[in-house]
Amino acid sequence: MLGGIPGLTTLTRIYAGELSQSTLQKDTALKQSPPIIISPSGACGSCLLLAGALTRVEKLPGEFIKAWVSDPTGTFNLSTSRQDEEIYTFLEHADTPVFILCTGELQVSRNSKKEVIIRPLAIRTADRLTRDTWIIRTAEETLKRLEIMECAIRERNGNEVTQKAISHYHVDTSIIRSLVVMVEEALSKANHVPGGEIKLPEPREILLELIKANSGPKGINISELLLLAAGKGIREDQVIHTVRQLVEEDECYQPAAGAVKLL
């Protein structure tokens, strides 16, 4: 289904909502190479694979064309010129709205907003199944990055890219939670994909495992449990609700204020 797209294995997957928040660039050795963007969840790359609904196309002076592609979290901004004849013609004659699949090179606009825009490298029409598959695979990759980031915050380590993202975006539990909510919202718009469906975690069993694995003599602090759970895709309200249930069911108890431990 995704065959024929150049460089597929080296492309980053990121939702539009997160890309719009991405303001960190990594230095590159070559001046002419596209910028490497680091996102709040720790995605790092200069090219991406996106799928969504092409909703609007606008011709600009100087043989340029702009396009807007929406996913469930926001909008990707595309820009190309007449020099990319095939892509320019595709966008010029596109009957919007239509689902598309696109690979693109990341660029940063020269205006004061410094927006991340995408120069398409390849583009074609797609169907809803392709769009939904992209949503699900992007969710998987985003949750994996968030788990790595949560671990780096908790253990005060991590690779260079993760540390730069944490520092630049001031990543904490609340930011990780907001990105998890974004993933949930995206998944809610995707239909079942044969062989590709992922489910958000069931809080109860995961929280029991986290409490067991990370408790000291006085259990685990709730604030630490919230951070660990965020990295697993579990929201704060789910943690609080589930911990209350575990205490009521005598699975856990509170050895001290703000802490929980298995019985």
N, C-alpha and C positions, 0 to 999 in steps of 0.2 A: 504493500500500500504506500509506503514511503519511498519506494525505490526511485532512482533517477534524480535525487536531490544531491547535488555535490557536497562533499565534506560532511555527510550526515553524522559520522561517528565523532567528529570533533566539535560539534555544535552544542552550545549551552541552551538549556530550556529554562525559561523564567516567565512568570506571569507579567502582564502589562502593569498591573498594580504595583508590583515590586520594582520593575524596571523604571517606573516613573519616580521612584524614591532614590534611585541609584545616582549618587553624586561623586563617587570615589573612583579615580583612575589610577591604574598601575603604570609606572614608567615602562616604556618600551625601548629596545636597543636601536630600532630603526625609526628615523623621523617620519618616513613615508607610510609606515604601517598604521593600521587603524588602532584607536585607543583600546586598551584593555580595561573593561569596566568591572568593578567589584560591587556586588549588590549587598543589601542588608543581611541576606541569609548566607552570604559567602560564595555566591556564584561568581565565577571569574572567567571572562572570555571576551573576545572581540567579534565573534559571530554567533548567531543564534538561529534556532529553528522555532518558528511560530505558526500557529494556526488560529483562525478566527474568522469573523465576518467582516468582509470588506464593505464598509458602510458609506464611504464618501471619497470622491476623487476630485482634485482641483488642479487645473492648469495654472502655471505661474509664468510671468514674463521671463524671457531668456531660455525658453525651451525646457523648463523644469515642470515637474508634476509632483504633487503631494497626494498621499492617500492615508486613510485612517482605517485601522483594522482593530476590531473589538474582540476581547475575550471576556469571560465573566467578571474579571477584576478591574478592567480599565481599557485603555486604548493605546495601541502601538502607532507611532507616527512614522510613516514611510516617505522617502523622498528619492527621486531619481531624475535623470536628465535624458534628453534625446540621444545622447551618446550610447546609453544602454537601450538600444532600439527595441529589442524584443520585449523587455520589461515595460518600457514606456508605452509601447503599442498595446500590451496586455491591459495596463491600467487605463489607458485612454479609452478603450472600447469595452471595459468591464461593465456588466449590467448589474449594478448594485441594488440591493445587498446580495452578496454571494460569499459562500465559504471559500477560503483560500488557504493554501499551504505555502510557506515562504521561508527561504533562508536569507539571512541578511547580515550585513556588516555594520557594526555599531559605529556611530559618529556622534560628536557633541556639537550642538548648534553654536553658532558664533554670537547669538544674541545674549542679552544680559541674563536670561533664564538658564542658559547652559543645559538645555534639554537634550536627552539622549534620543537620537533619531536613527532610523534604520535605512541603509541603502540596500535594496533588494539585490541579491545575487542570482536567485532563481525563484520563480513564482508560478503557480498553477491553480486552477480551480480545484476544490475538494468537496467532500460530502460531510454530512453530520458525523458519520462514524469516524472519519479521519480527525475531525475537530475534537470529538469526545475522547478519542485515543490520546491525542496530544494533551488534553486537560489532565487525564489520569496519569500519564507518564510524567508530566511536569509536576504534579502533586507528589509523586513518589520521590522525585529528585529533590524537590524543595524540602520535604520532611526529612530526608537523609541529611541535607545540609544543616537543617535546624538542630538535628540530634548532635551532629559534630560540634556545632556552635555552643549548644548547651553544655556539652562535656568540656569544651575549652574554657568556658566561663567558670564552671564548677571547680575544675582542676587547675585553673590558672595556667593553661598551656595551650597548645594548638599550633597549626602551621602558620606561616607568615601571612597568607591571605586571610585566614580566619581572624587572626589577631588584628590585622589592619581594619577589617570590617567591624569588629567589636569596638575598637577605639574610635573609628571615624563616625559610626552611627550611634555610639553609646548604647550598644545592644545590652538589654537586660531582660528579665522575665517578661515584662509587659510588651516589649517589642517582639519577642519570640511568640507570645500568645497572639498578638495581632496578626502575625504572619500565618500562624496556624488557622486562625479564623478565616483569613483570605483563602487558604487552601480548601477549607470546608465549603466556603461559598462557591468556589470554582467547581468542586466536585458535585455540588447539589444541582448544577446545570448540565452535568454529563449523564448520558444514558448508559446503560450497561454495555460494556464492550466485551465480546466473547474472549475469554482467556486473559483479559486485561483488567478486570475490575479489582480495585483495592478498597478495603474498608478502613475507616478510621478506627483506632483501637478501642476495645472495651476497657473502660477505666479500672474496673474492679481487680482483675487478675494482674494487670500491669502495675497498679499501685501496690498490691500485696508483694509483688516481686521487688519493687523499688524499696519499699520499707524494709523488707528482709535483708536485701543486699547492702543497704547503706546505713543501717542503724548502728549506733554505738551503744555504750552502756545505758545511756539515757534516751535511746530511740533516735529518731531523726527529726530535725527541726522542720516545721511546716513550710517555712520559706524555702528551704533546700528542696523539699519534696515538690513544691510548686515548680521550681526550676527544672528538676529532673523530669517531671511530668510534661512540661511544655516541650521539652526536646523529643518526647514520645508522641506529641500531637494531642495532648489532653489539656483542655482549658482549665482555668482556675476554678470556675464554678463547678465543673465536673469533679475536680479534686476535693473541694470542700464538701460537696454532697456525698461523694463516695466514702470519704474518711468518716463522716458522721454516721453513715450506715454501718461501716465496719466497727465503729465503737459501740453502736447500739446492739450489734449482733455479737459482741464480745470476741470479735476477731482481733481487735486492737484495743489499746488503752492509752491514756495520756499520763506518762510518768512525770511530766512537768508541763508547765504552761507553754503552749506553743510547740509542743513536741508530740510525737505519736510513736508507738512501739507495738509489735506483734505480741499477743498473749502466748 
